[in-house]
Amino acid sequence: MVKKIAIFILFCTFLNASEFDKNCLNCHGGDFKFHVIMKKYTLKYSSEERIKEAIFGYLKEPIAEKSILPSEYIKRFGIKERNSLDDETLKKMIDIYYKKFGLQPKLY
């Protein structure tokens, strides 16, 4: 029984990772500095709930005022295009992003 549960959890983790790969890494690529962006969100918003709300708000309506990136970066690369994911999928991707790159597990 324990073996079946472990396999199920592993499968779900793999499924979520592949969704994240498809929906996020497909455009950003493997060398994108996700941890740097998470650090900026953590410094500005501090709590998990506020970080996730800010990311969701920005991805639903990407405007310079909602961006945590420096204005020089925005001038150079521009604002990202609006996200085409539905709200449920987007929240799921943000949860995966937070679990993979959040700073909380790294604190001792």
Buried (B, 14 or more C-beta within 10 A) or exposed (E): EEEEEEEEEEEEEEEBEEBBEEBBBEEEEEEEEBEEBBBBBBEEBEEEEEBBEBBBEBBEEBEEEBBBBEEEEBEEEEEBEEBEBEEEEBBBBBBBBBEBBBBEEEEE
